[in-house]
Amino acid sequence: MTSGRPLRADAARNRALLLDSAREAFARAGVTASLDDVAKAAGVGAGTLYRHFPNRDALVLTVIDEGLMDLHRLGTTLADAPDPLAALREWLAAYIAQAGMFDGLAKTLATAPTESSPACRMSREAGAALVARAADAGAIRRGVGIAEILDLGAAIAWVGEQPGRDEAELGRLLDIVVAGIRAA
């Protein structure tokens, strides 16, 4: 919906159900997943889906933006965490999960210009603040910035896209990255 009016409670619920269903469908089958199946899984008709999202691209972009806003909110929540390195690790784990949502997204997120969307800019700024805090606390090596963190996270997400990889392996890779950026 593009009007400035707030959604009715049932419309807001349907939108949230559609986004949840789309997230699951895209993770399972990629962005070419059947939109009819997305609507059915949400318990609504195709007309309801198209009232909220006029086309596939709008739905895909909204799913991505919602995930990026989740990263922003998480970064804001972690900004005052007692352990800056643990906070950065938690945020990076969430970034990897977001970037690995469906094939090709890791590359897109890693190379997206910050001005590509407000959600992209805000999530990147939240991550950058966590990186700066960890650096200021002496928890990570000097010279490590958000660009390197996003590249490393995208690389781990890419590994997760490969057949036969599991979440435990991605966790081990994340541990290796965190050990590698830790201050000597």
Residue, then its C-alpha position, 0 to 999 in steps of 0.5 A: m500500500t502506498s497511501g499515507r493512511p495507516l493500515r486497518a488492523d486486519a490489513a496490517r495483520n495480512r501484510a505481516l502474514l504475507l511478508d512472513s510467508a514470502r520470507e519462508a517461500f523465498a528462502r525455500a524456493g528463491v525469489t521466483a517462488s509462486l506468489d499464489d503459494v505465498a498468498k495461500a500460506a498467509g491464508v489470504g487470496a491473491g487479490t490481497l497480496y496484490r493490494h499490498f504488493p503490486n508485483r513480485d519486485a515490490l514484495v521482494l524489496t519489501v522483504i529485503d528492507e524489512g530484514l535490513m530494518d531488523l538489522h538496524r533495530l538489533g544494532t540499536t539494541l546492541a549499542d550499549a551491550p557490555d561486551p562490544l565484540a560480542a555485540l558485533r558478533e551477534w549483529l554480524a550473525a544476524y547480517i549473515a542470516q539476512a544475507g543468506m535468506f536467498d541465493g544472490l542476496a549476499k552479493t547484493l547486500a555487500t555491494a549495495p550503495t548505502e543510498s540504495s534504500p533508507a533501510c540499507r543505509m540505516s542497517r549499515e550505520a548500525g553495524a558501523a557504530l558497533v564496529a567503531r565501538a568495538a575498535d574504540a574499546g580495543a576489542i578489534r584490530r584498528g583499520v577494520g571497518i564496516a566494509e570489511i565486516l560486510d564483505l566477510g559476512a557476505a562471504i560466509a553467507w555465500v558459503g551457506e548458499q552452497p549445497g551441503r553446508d549447514e548452520a553449524e559450519l557457518g557458526r564456525l566460520l563466524d568464530i574464525v572471522v571474529a578471532g581474526i578481527r580481534a585485537a592482538 
